[in-house]
Amino acid sequence: MKERGFSMVEVIVSIAIASIVVLGFTYMNFQNIRISQHNILNLQANLYAMEAMEIAKALEIPNADPSISNWDEMSECGKCHPYIHDLDEDVSVWKFKEGYEDINNEDDEKVFTRWMEIINVEDAPGLFDSKKITVFVEWSDGLGEHKIKVETYVFKINQIQ
């Protein structure tokens, strides 16, 4: 009489094949999660870089009140980061502070380090006052250490007298 069903070898082979397929899908899922987390951090780093760049670009606007704009002080710090300086209760002013800025998450763990370099640029004498602004943001994650750089040139037209 012939028995119906699977032999023990067939069952073991099918379980091994199913296990390999499941492990492959699990590995792909974990890789997808790591890459998604990296992309989120990359987006946040770009936003922090653009925020610092916009602060620096806003200071190029000539202003009658020298306490609002510190254009001439911008290139005095080699590596610096923006911070808010309170003049009084009604006015908050962006200034530049020498050094690096650590940006923490909600658990107060350091995630990003941001700084900018501001360099005076040779320009047409008497016409333009130009600066090259470069913002750097660094972070590390499960995929390694990363650094982005955003550059721009800003200028202030001096009045010809």
C-alpha positions as CSV (number, residue, x, y, z in Angstrom):
1,M,0.0,0.0,0.0
2,K,1.3,3.4,-1.0
3,E,1.2,6.2,1.6
4,R,0.1,9.6,0.8
5,G,1.7,12.9,2.0
6,F,5.1,14.4,2.2
7,S,8.2,12.8,3.3
8,M,10.3,14.3,6.1
9,V,13.0,15.5,3.6
10,E,10.4,17.3,1.5
11,V,9.0,19.1,4.6
12,I,12.5,20.2,5.8
13,V,13.5,21.4,2.3
14,S,10.2,23.4,2.0
15,I,10.7,25.0,5.5
16,A,14.3,25.9,4.6
17,I,13.2,27.6,1.4
18,A,10.4,29.5,3.1
19,S,12.8,30.6,5.9
20,I,15.3,32.0,3.3
21,V,12.5,33.9,1.5
22,V,11.2,35.3,4.8
23,L,14.7,36.3,6.0
24,G,15.3,38.1,2.7
25,F,12.1,40.1,3.0
26,T,13.0,40.9,6.6
27,Y,16.4,42.1,5.6
28,M,15.0,44.3,2.8
29,N,12.5,45.8,5.3
30,F,15.3,46.7,7.8
31,Q,17.3,48.2,5.0
32,N,14.3,50.2,3.8
33,I,13.8,51.6,7.4
34,R,17.5,52.6,7.7
35,I,17.4,54.4,4.4
36,S,14.2,56.1,5.3
37,Q,15.7,57.3,8.6
38,H,18.8,58.5,6.7
39,N,16.6,60.5,4.3
40,I,14.7,62.1,7.1
41,L,18.0,63.2,8.8
42,N,19.3,64.4,5.4
43,L,16.2,66.5,4.9
44,Q,16.4,68.0,8.4
45,A,20.1,68.8,7.9
46,N,19.2,70.6,4.7
47,L,16.5,72.6,6.5
48,Y,19.0,73.6,9.2
49,A,21.5,74.7,6.6
50,M,18.9,76.7,4.7
51,E,17.7,78.3,8.0
52,A,21.3,79.5,8.8
53,M,21.7,80.7,5.2
54,E,18.5,82.7,5.3
55,I,19.5,84.3,8.6
56,A,22.9,85.3,7.1
57,K,21.3,86.6,3.9
58,A,18.8,88.7,5.9
59,L,21.6,90.6,7.5
60,E,22.7,91.9,4.2
61,I,19.8,94.3,4.0
62,P,21.1,97.8,4.8
63,N,19.3,99.2,7.8
64,A,19.4,102.6,9.4
65,D,19.5,101.0,12.8
66,P,23.0,99.4,13.2
67,S,21.7,97.3,16.2
68,I,19.4,95.3,13.8
69,S,22.1,94.4,11.2
70,N,25.6,93.4,12.0
71,W,26.9,93.1,8.4
72,D,30.4,94.4,9.3
73,E,30.7,91.9,12.1
74,M,29.8,88.9,9.9
75,S,33.3,88.1,8.7
76,E,34.9,88.6,12.1
77,C,34.3,85.1,13.2
78,G,36.0,82.2,11.4
79,K,33.6,79.4,12.2
80,C,30.4,80.7,13.7
81,H,26.8,80.0,14.1
82,P,23.7,82.2,14.3
83,Y,22.1,82.9,17.6
84,I,19.4,85.2,18.9
85,H,20.7,88.2,20.9
86,D,18.0,90.0,22.9
87,L,18.5,93.7,23.1
88,D,15.5,94.2,25.2
89,E,12.1,92.6,25.8
90,D,10.6,93.9,22.5
91,V,13.5,93.2,20.1
92,S,15.3,90.0,19.3
93,V,18.2,90.3,16.9
94,W,20.2,87.6,15.1
95,K,23.9,87.8,15.7
96,F,26.8,85.5,15.0
97,K,28.7,83.7,17.7
98,E,32.0,82.0,17.1
99,G,32.1,78.2,17.3
100,Y,29.9,75.3,16.5
101,E,26.2,74.8,17.2
102,D,24.9,71.4,18.4
103,I,21.3,70.8,17.5
104,N,19.6,68.3,19.8
105,N,16.5,66.2,19.4
106,E,13.6,66.2,21.8
107,D,15.4,63.8,24.1
108,D,18.3,66.3,24.3
109,E,20.7,64.1,22.4
110,K,23.0,65.7,19.9
111,V,22.0,65.0,16.3
112,F,23.5,67.7,14.1
113,T,26.5,70.1,14.3
114,R,26.1,73.3,12.3
115,W,28.5,76.1,11.6
116,M,29.1,78.7,8.9
117,E,32.1,80.3,7.4
118,I,31.9,83.9,6.2
119,I,34.6,85.3,4.0
120,N,35.1,88.8,2.6
121,V,35.3,88.6,-1.2
122,E,37.4,90.9,-3.4
123,D,35.0,93.2,-5.2
124,A,34.8,96.4,-7.2
125,P,36.2,99.1,-4.9
126,G,33.6,101.4,-3.6
127,L,30.6,99.7,-5.3
128,F,30.0,96.4,-3.6
129,D,30.7,94.9,-0.2
130,S,30.6,91.1,-0.9
131,K,30.8,88.1,1.4
132,K,30.8,84.4,0.6
133,I,28.7,82.4,3.1
134,T,29.1,78.7,3.5
135,V,27.0,76.7,5.9
136,F,28.0,73.2,7.0
137,V,25.8,70.6,8.8
138,E,27.3,67.3,10.0
139,W,25.6,64.2,11.5
140,S,26.1,60.5,11.7
141,D,23.6,57.6,11.5
142,G,23.6,53.9,10.9
143,L,25.0,54.5,7.4
144,G,28.0,56.5,8.5
145,E,29.0,60.1,8.9
146,H,27.6,62.8,6.6
147,K,28.2,66.4,5.9
148,I,26.3,68.9,3.7
149,K,27.5,72.2,2.5
150,V,25.4,75.2,1.2
151,E,27.1,78.2,-0.3
152,T,26.0,81.6,-1.5
153,Y,27.4,85.1,-2.1
154,V,25.7,88.1,-0.7
155,F,26.5,91.7,-1.3
156,K,25.6,95.2,-0.2
157,I,25.7,98.0,-2.7
158,N,27.6,100.9,-1.1
159,Q,26.3,104.3,-2.0
160,I,28.6,106.3,-4.3
161,Q,29.4,109.7,-2.9
